[in-house]
Amino acid sequence: MARTSGKNKWALFLLILAGIAIGNIIGYLTRNVKFLSWLYEGVYFAIGDKNGGNVLTLDLDALVIHFGFVIKITIGSILGVAASIFLYKKL
């Protein structure tokens, strides 16, 4: 059986999620600042339309369910992930 390093994997997961969120927020807040607007540059990956359109609709007559998924990877979120991994290694 493999030994773990003693660090909590859930802590890493939560730190990465926080890094993504904080990096994206910083990118969003600096999108109109001329020398920092590059932080909000990124690409969309979508199942459906990035503006809320849906690819798959399940119509059960009494219940209609729309399925879709959108993720935007920005430079700010990548920097946030890098910072969170660095912080995790320092813990």
N, C-alpha and C positions, 0 to 999 in steps of 0.2 A: 504494500500500500504506500502511495506517495505521501511524503510529509509536506505539510503546508508551512509557509514562512511565518505563520503566526498573525499575519495581518488579515483583517477582515475583507473579504471580497465584496461584500455589500457596501462597505465604506468606499471602496474604489468606484463601484458602480454609481453610488449617489454623488460622489465628488465629480465624476465625469458628467453626469446629468446637470449638476449645478454649474460646471464649467461651460457646458453648451449653452445653458440658459443665460448665464451672466455675460458670456462672450457675445451672444446674439443681441442682448439688451444694449450692451456698450456699442456694438456696431450700429444698431438702430438709432441710438441717441446721437451718434456722431455722423450720421449719413449726410447731413447738410453742412458739416464742417469740411472745408475744401481739402485740407491736408490729411484728414482722417476718414474721408468718405470711403476709402478702399476697404475699410473694415467690414462694411456691409455688402460688399460684392460677394456673390455666391452663385450657386446653381440650385435649381429645383429638381427634385425627384418626385414624381407624382403618379399615383394611380387615380386617374380622374383629372379634372382641370384644376390648376393651381388657384383658381378663383372660386372654388367651391363646387364645381361641376362634379357629377358622379359617373362612374363607369358602370357599376352594377346596381340594379334596382331589383329588389325582391318585393313583388306585389302580391300580398295575400288577401286582397280585397278589403279586409277590415284593418289591415296593418301594412304599411308600405315602409320598407327599409332601404336606405341608400348607403352604399359602401364607397368609401374613397379614402385616400391617404396622401398626404403631402408632407415633404420634409425639405427644408432649405438649409444647405450647408454653406455657411459664410466663413470668411477669413477670421472674423472675430470669434466664432464658435470653435474653429480649429485651434486658435490661440488659447481659448478658454480650456479646451481639453488638454492641451499641452501643459498649461499651468496647473490644472488639477492633478495630472499624473505626477508632475514635479512635486507638488505639495504632498501627495500620497507617499512618495518615496522618502520625503523628509520626516514623515510622522513616525 
